[in-house]
Amino acid sequence: MFATEYGYAANSETASVVMPEVNYEGPGNPQLLIQYALPHANQYDWASFPTNYAPPGSAKWSETLSRGRNPVWTAVGINHDRHDRNDFFTFVAGAFIALAAAAFVAAVQEALGTRARLRT
């Protein structure tokens, strides 16, 4: 059995792919092969459910089916390099905001101090 593209969400930092529910009523335990055309699939850490194969443009999983209901499940991937990069840029943005806030407070204090000196 082979399945493609049941739904995924990816934003370069995390990716989630949905595996289909299958009701199997046959003999044996066949393999369901699932493939997604997912950009940069090889850059994600698929620790929740490792891929069988993940070249740069797709990801492939296989699931052994048992007789009866085989429920839906989701594989989650994390791009640790992109996550670290985003954390760094968040830190830099916070540092610039803090610097701007400090400059604003200093300017207000200077303006109030100048006004007080002019009155005396």
PLY file of the C-alpha trace (Angstrom):
ply
format ascii 1.0
element vertex 120
property float x
property float y
property float z
element edge 119
property int vertex1
property int vertex2
end_header
0.00 0.00 0.00
1.23 3.49 -0.74
-0.09 6.86 0.52
0.94 10.41 -0.37
0.17 13.90 0.89
-2.44 13.63 3.63
-1.40 16.95 5.10
1.61 18.67 6.59
2.59 22.00 8.10
6.15 23.33 8.00
7.75 26.67 8.76
11.49 25.91 8.39
11.82 25.45 12.17
9.22 22.74 12.81
7.25 20.38 10.63
4.29 18.13 11.35
3.00 15.46 9.02
-0.23 13.51 9.40
-0.31 9.80 8.80
-3.65 8.37 7.67
-6.03 6.17 9.58
-6.33 2.79 7.90
-8.97 0.14 8.47
-7.40 -3.06 7.25
-9.42 -6.25 6.88
-7.07 -8.53 4.98
-4.62 -11.30 5.72
-1.13 -10.69 7.09
0.48 -7.44 8.10
1.31 -5.34 5.02
3.49 -2.23 5.05
1.89 1.15 4.40
4.44 3.46 2.74
3.84 7.17 3.30
5.67 9.89 1.36
5.49 13.66 1.61
7.03 16.17 -0.80
8.40 18.31 2.01
11.01 21.01 1.29
14.24 20.47 3.25
12.89 17.30 4.88
16.43 16.11 5.60
17.09 19.14 7.85
14.47 18.13 10.42
15.07 15.85 13.39
12.16 13.40 13.20
12.67 12.01 16.71
8.94 11.49 17.34
8.75 8.99 14.49
11.94 8.60 12.46
11.76 8.54 8.68
12.84 5.56 6.63
14.40 7.93 4.12
14.58 11.73 3.91
16.31 13.19 0.88
16.24 17.03 0.63
12.82 17.27 -1.04
10.76 14.52 0.56
10.28 12.31 3.59
9.21 8.68 3.65
7.81 6.54 6.44
6.49 3.01 6.61
3.98 1.55 9.03
3.14 -2.09 9.56
-0.63 -2.47 9.44
-2.50 -4.82 11.68
-5.98 -6.19 11.12
-8.66 -3.69 12.14
-8.27 -0.01 12.88
-4.82 1.57 12.57
-5.23 5.08 14.04
-4.04 8.44 12.74
-0.71 9.63 14.07
1.54 12.62 13.58
5.29 12.83 13.07
6.93 16.04 14.29
10.29 17.28 13.04
12.47 20.04 14.48
15.17 21.90 12.58
17.59 22.57 15.45
19.88 24.83 13.40
16.98 27.09 12.39
15.64 27.04 15.95
19.02 28.17 17.34
19.27 30.88 14.66
15.79 32.19 15.50
16.65 32.21 19.22
19.79 34.24 18.49
17.87 36.81 16.42
15.22 37.06 19.14
17.99 37.79 21.65
19.53 40.46 19.37
16.14 42.09 18.81
15.53 42.14 22.58
18.95 43.72 23.15
18.18 46.49 20.62
14.79 47.14 22.22
16.41 47.34 25.66
19.06 49.74 24.32
16.40 51.93 22.70
14.36 51.95 25.93
17.45 52.94 27.93
18.23 55.76 25.48
14.63 57.00 25.73
14.73 56.99 29.55
18.08 58.85 29.50
16.64 61.43 27.10
13.58 61.97 29.31
15.78 62.32 32.40
18.03 64.78 30.60
15.06 66.83 29.40
13.54 66.94 32.89
16.93 67.79 34.44
17.45 70.64 31.91
14.00 72.07 32.67
14.66 71.95 36.42
18.02 73.76 36.01
16.38 76.47 33.84
13.84 77.25 36.60
16.46 77.85 39.26
0 1
1 2
2 3
3 4
4 5
5 6
6 7
7 8
8 9
9 10
10 11
11 12
12 13
13 14
14 15
15 16
16 17
17 18
18 19
19 20
20 21
21 22
22 23
23 24
24 25
25 26
26 27
27 28
28 29
29 30
30 31
31 32
32 33
33 34
34 35
35 36
36 37
37 38
38 39
39 40
40 41
41 42
42 43
43 44
44 45
45 46
46 47
47 48
48 49
49 50
50 51
51 52
52 53
53 54
54 55
55 56
56 57
57 58
58 59
59 60
60 61
61 62
62 63
63 64
64 65
65 66
66 67
67 68
68 69
69 70
70 71
71 72
72 73
73 74
74 75
75 76
76 77
77 78
78 79
79 80
80 81
81 82
82 83
83 84
84 85
85 86
86 87
87 88
88 89
89 90
90 91
91 92
92 93
93 94
94 95
95 96
96 97
97 98
98 99
99 100
100 101
101 102
102 103
103 104
104 105
105 106
106 107
107 108
108 109
109 110
110 111
111 112
112 113
113 114
114 115
115 116
116 117
117 118
118 119
